[in-house]
Structure formats: C-alpha cells, structure tokens
Amino acid sequence: MELKETKIKRRRGVVLTSQGLQRLQEAILSWEIAENKGDRLSLDNLSHLVNISTKTLSRLWSLSQGVDQKTLQLCFSAFNLKLDREDYKVLSADHETEISSFSSENQSQLSSDQLKSCFSYPDGPVALDSPLYVERPPIEELVYREITQPGSVIRILSPRQMGKTSLVLRLLDFAQTQGYQTVNLNCAQIDDHCLTTLSKLLRCICWQISQHLGIEPNLDDDWDEELGHKLICSFYLHNHILKQSDNPIVLVLNEVDRFFEYPHIAQEFFALLRSWCEEARQNHHWQKLRLVVVYSTEQYISLNINRSPFNIGLPIRLGEFTQQQVKVLAKRYGLYWSSGQEITQLMSLVGGHPALIQIALFYLVSQNMTLQDLIKEAMANGGIYRHHLWRHWVKLQANPKLLEIYTELVAEKGVILDPMDAYKLESLGLICFKGDRILPRCELYRSYFKKQLSVLT
C-alpha cells in the first residue's frame, strides 16, 4: 500500500488536562441524564449545544491540539462549569511543529509523543481520513459493489457502537465518488409527535429528503391524503425526487428500529419500504433509489414475510473484532503486541467490542497506562469505561423490567426472554447470543453490573 503523507499544523493555545477532561465529561454525562434521557450526545449535537464547530471540538478532545482559551471557557460554561487553572495547560512554542500522519498500517516511524498527538478520544464514528478505521473484509467490497446495482437494498445490522456509522460514512463517500446523490437520515432524531400517525412520519421523511437534496419540498401542494398516506408518499418520491434526478440517490435510514416501539406505524412503514424495492424491478425511475437500512437488532416485531424489508437485499452483520483486527488496530496506535498475550488479556475483558477496544488503546497510548492497571481498574470500578457503563446503568434503571432481567443474566441464571426485551437489550449492546444461550456481552459488563445490582438487592 502506498504511503500517503499529510502535514498537520499544530496550533498554539491551550489544551485540556486529564482533570479538565474528566470534569467536562462528567458534566456532559449529567446533562445527558437530566436533559437527554441518558442518550449520548453526538459530536454534531454537542456542537449545536455549545456553539462550537465539530472541528474545534475534535481538537479539544485530542488533549494535544490547542484551542483558544475563550473557546474552552465557552464549552465549560455551557454545562455550568467554571474553568479552573488546573483544567488546562498552555502549549509552548515548541509545539508549533509539523508532524507526519500516515494513512496506512505502517506507522513505525512515529514517535510515542507524535502518536499521542495524532489521535483524539474515540467518541463516535471513525472519521473518513482516520488511520484507525479497520476494514472487515469482504464487507466493504460487498457494500461498494452492491450500491452500484439498480434498485439495490443493503441491510446493515449490529448493536450500538459496533461500527455501523463508520461503515455508512465510507459507503456514502464511495457513492459520492460515483456521482450519486446521498441522503443520510437518523430516525432517532425524529420527534415523538411525528410518530403519532403514519402521515406525519411520511411527511417528515419526505421533507428531510428534499432538504438534503436541496429541493423545495412543496409538501402542501403535492400531498393529497385522500389518496392514502403510503400511495401519496410513493408518488411524491417518484415524481418530485426520483424523476427529477439524473443520477442515483442513496437513501440511508439509520436506527430504523426506533419505529419498532410504534407498532401501529411500523407495520405500514416497513411495508412501504418493501413496496419501493418491488417497484424498482419494473420502473426505471425507482431503480435510481438505492436503499440502505441500518438497525441494531433482529429481535423486532412480527412482520408479514411478504411485506417486510428485512428479508430482501444484501444483509451485512457487523460483529466484534477478531484477534487479528485488534492486532492491526493496536499497531496503528503504535502498540506492537507480537506475542498476542496482551490482545488475549484485553479481549478477555471486553471481547472484540470495537468501541471498548478503541478506548483501551487510546488510554494505553495517551495516558501511559499499563494493560494490567487498565484491566484491574476496569474490573474494580469501571475505570476508563465508567462513563460508558454509567450510561447503560441509567438506561437499565429507567426500565425496571429490563433491570430485573439483566440481574438474572449477570447472576448466570437461565433466562427466557420475551422478544421485545431481547430487542431492547441487544440494541443496547448489553447481551450476546451463543447458541440457545443469552449472555452478558463481555466480562466487563458481567462483573460491573453484578456489583451494581448487588447493591440494590
């Protein structure tokens, strides 16, 4: 692979200290619990909340790239924090150097300090230009090839934080290089009031598609509900969107399992998606639509097999990293674990969970932690994973039934789950399936939640 080198100009200014980062993360977590039902803020959400660009926030999380002190004060004040002198440090002039960042596996030329400055805290999807994206052959090749097929459907499945969004970003980037138009909709961002009726949901989706494509929606002019909600929505997409486009349109529907909690809407909405796929077999304009459906679990409501979009198209299931993939990622962080012993130890704690592996490698490099200390602290009190675990704990406490079920799971009792309960736990990433058995996803979860739950009993 050809080595591509880019120059990164390091900026003077201030950077967060470990104390400052911890204070800010805990304040953000408190806000998420109090104001956002425990759901994590995306980088875009955080950017809008604090009125700071995502690029600046990424520099802030890196703990190495400088930002203006006023920017730091603005971020702290957004969460009712006073910026203390111990929360930041000033970069000296010798930090104004250029370092090389390589987009390949061979990063052996980078020093330890340079590695620390290259990587920001792994929070959210892996950026397109990041060397930390680990391919999972043949998945990337399959989705790139499939998206070029007329009327194609791709279904991407995995629990949260397993890499779906990172894969979707690369799929959309590939589609754009082919000259396709792209629309990336997050169904979790649709307001509850838009899910009271099918008509409101379909109008909301059509409006978003038009906005993404830079088209004036004109919904009131073209929306005649006497024709039926699904039919008028299909006419709208055909006449107002697809017929007017010279190029294919990739429509990504992220987190469609949000609709599983609204069965009165889900049945009809998913049947509509299926009908669009069937239209593509005989209609030239519908063949321009390339549909990507992204969801977190297969444990969903019962759908008529002939009306479901979950049994057609290319299925992609993202599992945990293999030992080889963890080894590749560790190498990109500058950790050369040739014996494999360290990989075995880390995976005995978190399995191959991509997000948890990324967090561990980040701290091992940036904080000079030993793997033994990392594992010991994680088993004792959550350690570097405490924010991740707290969020899950908040969600479990908000649902007493799930809490009771998970108590039995971590106690290693045989449990038979209702499909809807299994859907909720799997979509959170808290369980895995091994044959007929349902288990906590990893030893970290089993140990941490067993201790937490023992306090309640």
GIBEL-V75939 format. One record per pair of residues at least 24 apart in sequence whose C-alpha atoms are under 6 Angstrom apart, sorted by the first residue. I is the first residue (numbers start at 1). J is the second residue. Records with the same first field share a line. If there is no record, write none. Layout:
# GIBEL-V75939
I=J ; J
This chain:
# GIBEL-V75939
4=102 ; 103
5=101 ; 102
6=101
7=100
8=98 ; 99
9=98
10=96
11=66
12=66 ; 91
13=66 ; 67 ; 68 ; 90 ; 91
14=66 ; 67 ; 89 ; 90 ; 91
15=63 ; 64 ; 66 ; 88 ; 89
16=63 ; 87 ; 88
17=87 ; 88
19=87
20=87
50=75 ; 78
61=120 ; 121
62=120 ; 121
64=117
103=131
105=332
116=366
125=165 ; 166
126=166
150=287
151=280 ; 287 ; 289 ; 290
152=290
153=291 ; 292 ; 313
154=292 ; 313 ; 314
155=292 ; 293 ; 294 ; 315 ; 316
156=294 ; 316 ; 317
157=295 ; 296 ; 317
158=296 ; 317 ; 318
159=296 ; 427 ; 429
160=428 ; 429
161=355
162=354
180=247 ; 248 ; 249
181=249
182=249 ; 250
183=212 ; 251
184=252
185=252 ; 253 ; 254
186=254
187=254 ; 255 ; 256
198=265
199=229
242=285
243=285
248=288 ; 289
249=288 ; 289
250=290
251=291
252=292
253=293
254=294
255=294 ; 295
256=295
257=295
270=308
271=307 ; 308
274=307 ; 308 ; 309
296=427
297=423 ; 427
299=419 ; 423
320=352 ; 353
321=352
349=443 ; 444
350=442 ; 444
351=442
410=446 ; 450
